[in-house]
Amino acid sequence: MAATATEAVNFITTSTGRVRLVCQVCGKLSRSLASACLADLPDGWSMAPYADGYAHPDGSTGDLFRCPTCDKRRDFPISPREYMKPVDVVTVI
């Protein structure tokens, strides 16, 4: 199972100083990278560049990233941070 983020961030810095990109839709994490820049994007990942200090409505800052799966989705509208939305739990009696 792929690792996912649990908060609104666009990348996570590892203990070794490398970064893992966070998909803005599903929260999937990329492999460990030297930096979160266009030149280091893993295959299939896309990037929407923003200034480092730009604050998005969800509280995250900077560039936005999408994993290959979410980048190919065509079921619009795609909601950012879908992985953070509460899930209704149905109890079967």
N, C-alpha and C positions, 0 to 999 in steps of 0.2 A: 504494500500500500504506500502511496506517495505521501511524503510529509506535507503538511499544510500549515499556514500561519494561523494564529488565533487572535490577531489584532490588526488594525488598519496600518500597515507599513508597506513600503514598496520594495524594500530589501532588508535582509537580516545580516549583520556582521557576525562572522564566526569567531571562535576563540583564537584562531590563527590569523585573524585580520583580513581574511578573504570574505566575499559576500555571496549570498544566495538571493536571487531575485524572487519576488512574490507576485504571483499572478493576481491582477486586480479584480478578477472575476471569481475564480474558484479557490484562490489561496495556495495553490500548488507552489512548491519551492523548486528552483532550478538546482542544478549541480553547483558546487562551489566554484566561484570565479575570482580572478585577480581583482576585477573592479566592475562596477555597475555602469558600464559605458557601451555605446553602440558597437565599438570594435570587439568587445568581449561577449556579445549576445550569443547564447547557445542556439544551435540550429532550430528554426521554427518559432522562436520567441520574437515578439515584436515590442517596440518601445515607442512611447509618446513622450518626447522630451519636454521638460518644464525646467524652469530655473530652480536651483537647489532650495531656495527658501519659499517657493510657492506652496501655499497651504491649500489642499483640496478640501471639499466639503466634509469628507469622512475623517479629516484630521491628519491624513498622511501628507508628506511633503515630497517635492521633487518629481523625478521621472516616474511614469507609469509603465508597467510591463504586463504582457499577456502571454500565457503558455500556448504551445501549438494547438492544443485541443480547443481552447476558448477563442483563439484567433480565427479558427475555421468555422465557428458557430455562426449560424444565420437565423437563429430564432430571436429576432429583435423584438422589443428592446432588451439588451443585455444589461442586467443590473450590476453595477460594481459592488464588490464585497458580498456576493451572494452567500459565501461560506459563513458570514457573520450574522445572517438573518436568523431569527428564531424559527425553529421547526415545530409545527404543530404535532403533538403526540396524540395518537388515537389509541384509546384503550378498547380492546375487544373483550366483551364479557360473555 
